[in-house]
């Protein structure tokens, strides 16, 4: 890989204003664009690795790294394809689960800063979450196997903050697997999706049984109680909106206005320092 890749990353980094990425500029800045440390945080990689990529001292970044950088840099579809080619990689085609976040999706999250919102791809890999979503549900490990994936987390991860009855959990698991199977039917040649299914299937008899049942469907709205360690329990509506053209899932948590849950959510939002949108690779 030539340093054309690093030059492109640096050039595109310079054009992204911190405010547009959900960041609060701190201190004096020599340029209006993102600092390397900020791009690293947005992309979920180390600042040292960003430096080595830009200086041409690191070669052969993975598909996941390039995809995460493209999202953090807010590249267009054409620019994203170009970045993949500069890295010596084949750009993801229509047979792969898309992970591109359009400017309109970014603007949606910016306008919902006071609402917990996250964006997932069609395989339920977390792509982007705003600070309030992370404050509500906690930050999950990233860049380790499939651990940024909601299906992996549901069946193989440790307990989370969402409180569900046994019946509610069974229904949620069944809906999630049915949704994933529908995605697999649309992208049968996606190797990462196949690896995810194989990984969770090997580790979870419950997932394997649901997968073998063959049901297809969609994981949609639910009402969830979140046990938050600082503000206590709050019951929220969880709606999942679909971005049809990009096959994305936008998860939004809201509380009924005028309720104690709305007050608690507002309290939590005041404790969230306006910082960055936490991004995770596909």
C-alpha positions in Angstrom: 0.0 0.0 0.0 1.5 3.4 -1.0 1.2 6.4 1.2 -1.7 7.6 -1.0 -4.0 6.0 1.7 -2.4 8.0 4.5 -2.6 11.2 2.4 -6.3 10.6 1.7 -7.1 10.0 5.3 -5.3 13.1 6.4 -6.9 15.2 3.7 -10.4 14.0 4.5 -9.7 14.4 8.3 -8.9 18.1 7.7 -12.3 18.7 6.2 -14.5 17.3 9.0 -15.3 19.9 11.6 -15.4 18.6 15.2 -18.9 20.1 15.7 -20.3 18.1 12.8 -19.0 14.9 14.4 -20.6 15.6 17.8 -17.4 16.8 19.3 -16.8 19.9 21.5 -13.6 21.6 20.3 -11.2 22.0 23.2 -8.2 24.3 23.3 -6.5 26.1 20.5 -6.5 24.3 17.1 -4.2 24.8 14.2 -6.8 23.5 11.7 -10.6 23.4 11.6 -10.7 19.6 11.0 -10.4 16.6 13.3 -7.3 15.8 15.3 -5.8 12.4 14.9 -6.9 11.5 18.4 -10.4 12.5 17.6 -10.5 10.5 14.4 -9.1 7.5 16.4 -11.9 7.8 19.0 -14.6 8.1 16.3 -13.3 5.1 14.4 -12.6 3.0 17.5 -8.9 2.5 16.8 -5.8 3.8 18.5 -4.3 7.2 17.8 -0.9 5.6 17.3 -2.4 3.4 14.5 -4.0 6.5 12.8 -0.6 8.2 12.9 1.2 5.2 11.4 -1.5 4.9 8.7 -1.1 8.5 7.8 2.7 8.4 7.7 2.7 5.2 5.7 4.3 3.2 8.5 1.4 0.8 8.8 0.1 -1.3 5.8 -2.7 -3.6 5.0 -5.5 -2.2 7.3 -8.4 -4.6 7.6 -11.8 -4.1 5.9 -13.2 -3.3 9.4 -10.6 -0.5 9.9 -11.2 1.0 6.5 -15.0 0.9 7.0 -14.7 2.5 10.4 -12.5 5.3 9.1 -14.9 5.9 6.2 -17.8 6.3 8.6 -15.8 8.6 10.9 -14.7 10.7 8.0 -18.2 10.9 6.6 -17.1 9.7 3.2 -19.5 9.5 0.3 -20.0 6.2 -1.5 -17.5 7.0 -4.2 -14.9 8.2 -1.7 -15.5 5.1 0.5 -14.8 2.8 -2.5 -11.7 4.9 -3.3 -10.4 4.5 0.2 -10.8 0.7 0.0 -8.9 0.6 -3.2 -6.1 2.7 -1.8 -5.8 0.2 1.0 -5.5 -2.6 -1.6 -8.9 -4.0 -0.7 -12.0 -4.8 -2.8 -14.8 -2.4 -1.9 -17.8 -4.1 -0.4 -20.3 -5.0 -3.1 -24.1 -5.5 -3.0 -23.6 -9.0 -1.7 -22.2 -7.6 1.6 -24.1 -6.2 4.5 -23.9 -2.4 4.0 -22.2 -0.3 6.7 -22.3 3.1 5.1 -23.7 6.0 7.1 -25.0 8.7 4.9 -24.8 12.4 5.9 -28.6 12.3 6.5 -28.2 9.6 9.1 -25.4 11.6 10.8 -27.7 14.7 10.8 -30.5 12.6 12.4 -28.2 11.7 15.3 -27.1 15.2 15.7 -30.7 16.5 16.0 -31.5 13.8 18.5 -28.7 14.6 20.9 -31.1 14.6 23.9 -32.4 11.1 23.0 -30.5 7.8 23.3 -29.9 6.7 19.7 -27.7 4.1 18.0 -27.3 2.9 14.5 -26.8 -0.8 13.6 -26.2 -2.5 10.3 -28.6 -5.2 9.1 -26.6 -7.9 10.9 -26.9 -5.9 14.2 -23.4 -4.7 14.4 -23.2 -1.4 16.2 -22.0 1.4 13.8 -22.6 4.6 15.8 -24.1 5.6 19.1 -24.6 9.0 20.6 -23.3 9.8 24.1 -26.7 9.5 25.8 -27.2 6.0 24.4 -23.8 4.9 25.7 -24.6 6.6 29.1 -27.9 4.7 29.3 -26.7 1.2 28.3 -23.0 1.3 29.0 -20.1 1.0 26.6 -19.5 -2.4 25.1 -16.1 -3.8 24.2 -15.1 -3.1 20.6 -12.6 -4.5 18.1 -12.8 -8.0 19.6 -14.3 -10.8 17.5 -18.0 -9.9 17.0 -18.4 -8.2 20.4 -19.8 -5.0 18.9 -22.6 -7.1 17.5 -26.0 -7.1 19.3 -26.7 -10.7 18.4 -23.4 -11.9 19.8 -24.0 -9.8 22.9 -27.5 -11.1 23.5 -26.5 -14.8 23.3 -22.8 -14.9 24.4 -22.2 -11.6 26.3 -22.4 -10.8 30.0 -25.6 -9.5 31.5 -26.5 -6.0 30.5 -28.6 -3.3 32.1 -31.9 -4.2 30.4 -34.3 -6.0 32.7 -36.5 -8.6 31.0 -38.8 -11.3 32.2 -38.0 -14.9 31.0 -40.9 -14.6 28.5 -39.8 -11.2 27.3 -36.3 -12.4 26.8 -37.4 -15.5 24.8 -39.5 -13.3 22.6 -36.7 -10.8 22.1 -34.2 -13.6 21.2 -36.6 -15.2 18.7 -37.3 -11.8 17.0 -33.6 -11.0 16.8 -32.7 -14.4 15.3 -35.6 -14.2 12.8 -34.4 -10.7 11.8 -30.8 -12.0 11.4 -32.0 -14.9 9.3 -33.9 -12.5 7.0 -30.6 -10.5 6.6 -28.7 -13.7 5.8 -31.1 -14.5 3.0 -30.4 -11.1 1.5 -26.7 -11.3 1.8 -25.9 -15.1 1.4 -22.3 -14.4 0.3 -21.2 -12.1 3.1 -18.3 -13.9 4.9 -18.5 -11.7 8.0 -22.2 -12.5 8.5 -21.5 -16.2 8.0 -18.7 -16.1 10.5 -21.0 -14.3 13.0 -23.7 -17.0 12.7 -21.1 -19.8 13.0 -19.5 -18.2 16.1 -22.8 -17.6 18.0 -24.2 -21.0 16.9 -21.2 -22.8 18.3 -21.4 -20.9 21.6 -25.2 -20.8 22.2 -27.5 -23.8 22.0 -30.4 -21.4 22.3 -29.3 -19.5 19.2 -28.7 -22.7 17.3 -32.2 -24.0 18.1 -33.8 -20.7 17.0 -31.6 -20.6 13.8 -32.5 -24.1 12.9 -36.2 -23.3 13.4 -35.9 -21.2 10.2 -38.2 -18.4 11.2 -37.7 -15.0 9.4 -39.1 -11.7 10.6 -38.1 -8.3 11.9 -37.0 -7.1 15.3 -39.1 -4.0 16.0 -40.5 -2.1 19.0 -40.4 -3.1 22.6 -40.8 -1.6 26.1 -37.7 -2.1 28.2 -36.7 -1.4 31.8 -33.1 -0.3 32.2 -31.4 -0.7 35.5 -29.0 2.3 35.5 -26.3 2.2 38.2 -26.5 6.0 38.8 -30.0 7.2 38.2 -31.9 3.9 39.0 -34.4 2.0 36.9 -36.3 3.6 34.1 -38.9 2.1 31.7 -38.6 3.3 28.1 -40.1 2.6 24.7 -37.5 1.2 22.3 -38.3 1.7 18.7 -36.3 0.5 15.8 -36.5 2.5 12.6 -35.3 1.1 9.3 -33.3 3.1 6.8 -34.5 1.2 3.8 -32.0 2.2 1.1 -29.0 1.6 3.3 -30.5 -1.3 5.2 -29.7 0.2 8.6 -31.4 -0.1 12.0 -31.8 3.1 14.1 -32.6 2.2 17.7 -34.3 5.0 19.7 -35.2 5.1 23.4 -37.9 7.5 24.5 -40.0 8.1 27.6 -43.6 9.2 27.8 -43.6 13.0 28.5 -44.5 14.0 32.0 -43.7 10.7 33.6 -41.0 10.0 36.2 -39.1 8.0 33.6 -38.9 11.1 31.4 -37.6 13.1 34.4 -34.9 10.4 35.1 -33.9 10.3 31.4 -33.6 14.1 31.4 -31.5 13.9 34.6 -29.2 11.4 32.9 -28.8 13.6 29.8 -27.5 16.5 32.1 -24.8 14.1 33.3 -23.6 13.4 29.8 -20.7 15.6 28.8 -21.2 16.7 25.2 -18.4 14.6 23.7 -18.1 12.3 20.8 -20.3 9.9 19.0 -18.9 6.5 19.8 -18.3 4.5 16.6 -17.6 0.8 16.2 -16.5 -1.1 13.2 -18.7 -3.3 11.2 
